[in-house]
Amino acid sequence: MIHAVNKKHNGASDSSVLYIPVCPTTEGNARYVARQLEALRQGTPSPDFPGGEGESRHVARGTVEYAQKCCDTLGLQAMGLNKLVPVQGDSPGGAEAVRKANEVLGWQ
């Protein structure tokens, strides 16, 4: 995963942080995605920045419905909003990792 922060911050409040997820499908990462998805639903900060109301009272903040309208299948899978699919030719271990991740995310 890439974690990027502005090199110079001239503002009087918190700066934006950008996460670019590039990570394997594991049960642990699926648990994080599930917590992240719940934070999106609530409009609260992500699990690694807990506390505060975040954007929960913002008008027109990002929502699951907005993501479902604007993201393609891969984007929705990355957010835990679509069931993961094993890659063709995946190893038995890879297919099992996808199965476990789907289970954690509530996709049976």
Secondary structure, 3 states (H helix, E strand, C coil): CEEEECCCCCCCCCCCEEEECCCCCCHHHHHHHHHHHHHHHHCCCCCCCCCCCCCCCCCCCCCHHHHHHHCCHHHHHHCCCCCCCCCCCCCHHHHHHHHHHHHHCCCC
